[in-house]
Every structure is written in C-alpha cells, then in structure tokens.
C-alpha cells in the first residue's frame, strides 16, 4: 500500500467508529517529517480513546506500529505518529482552538472515497 492508501485507510477506520469531520491533508510539499495528516473529532474523551485503540489495532494488522503516541487522557488531543502518516484525534473544542486545517490550509486536502 502507498502512504496515501494508508491515510485513506485511517480515515475509513475512524469513520467506521463514528469519528467526525475527518480530514486528510497531503503535507508532502510543505513538510519533511510526514506525508499526511489525518484529522478527526470525537464526541468525548472516551470516544477519542476508542478511536486511538481502533486505529492502532487496524494498522497493526497491516504490520505498522505507532512510533509514538502523544497526549494525555483529558487533554482533548491525541497524536499518533505512524511515520509518514500522523493521526490527530481531537475533541471539538480542542480542534477549534488549534485550527490545524487553517495552519496547513495551503496544502492539498484529500477527499475520502465512499
């Protein structure tokens, strides 16, 4: 699979677990540390943890393990670093506060395939 396909897989996994407002950003032309950001909102801290567990499990089935997971329970933001794919899981409030989409707004946004 390509990195793009893994980013799309992450989006699908999150969607299947009822993640909201999923956005995939191609940052290859603007960053050297990763190729894609996958952003997703959860309705609660508990759902964010469920989304974290599910994305880890599904990527492990593909033979990919997280390099690191940042964010404490209750922080409203968990970042999962899979190398070229970085998954950011937020509460709505935290996502609005940090406005990641605006910061990377000059990059390509990828539509998830239905």
Buried (B, 14 or more C-beta within 10 A) or exposed (E): EEBBEBBBBBBBBBBEBEBBEBBBBBBBEEBEEBBBBBBBBBEEBEBBBBBBEBBBEBBEEEEBEBEEEEBEEEBBBBBBBBBBBBBBBBBBEBBEEBEBBEEBEEBEEBEBEE
